[in-house]
Amino acid sequence: EHLGLDKWIRFSPGQVGSEKFRLSEYIQLFLQSLGELVPIYSIMDGRKLVPYQCVLRREDWRRVRQRFVECFLLQKTAYRRANGGSTAPSLHEDVDPRFITERERPPAELLRTRRGGTSGVRVVVRRTFVEVESEESDDDVMPSERQSQRPKTTTILPVEISVA
């Protein structure tokens, strides 16, 4: 309560009009609940990030970081109490971006360009299979990488406390 938070509300993608979880939407809503209006992005350099990553401007992060970390640690405690167990979601900062590859994108999205129209991709339907012909080479598609171990739920966001 000393942080101005008196209850924990479970996040649902429907709260922001989505069907699936996206970290960018969750962080945006979390910061709004703290009274911080910070733009959070799910796209970096024109490429869509995987759903569990998001970006924001470094100066915005420096401004909200300490309060965010304090409140996020409290949120983790509330999550563990509500769900039982000893683990809760964690966040890591300054990690390499991972982008959604062409293979991971839904077929309908493959046919749209970034401007929202249809691209120059020609769709050929043969029997019951759909083949997508593209002028792009397979070199542009990043292979999907998985870590060998799932990271522990310890938070790597230490709160900097200055002692006067």
Order of alpha helices (4+ residues) and beta strands (2+ residues): alpha-beta-beta-alpha-alpha-beta-beta
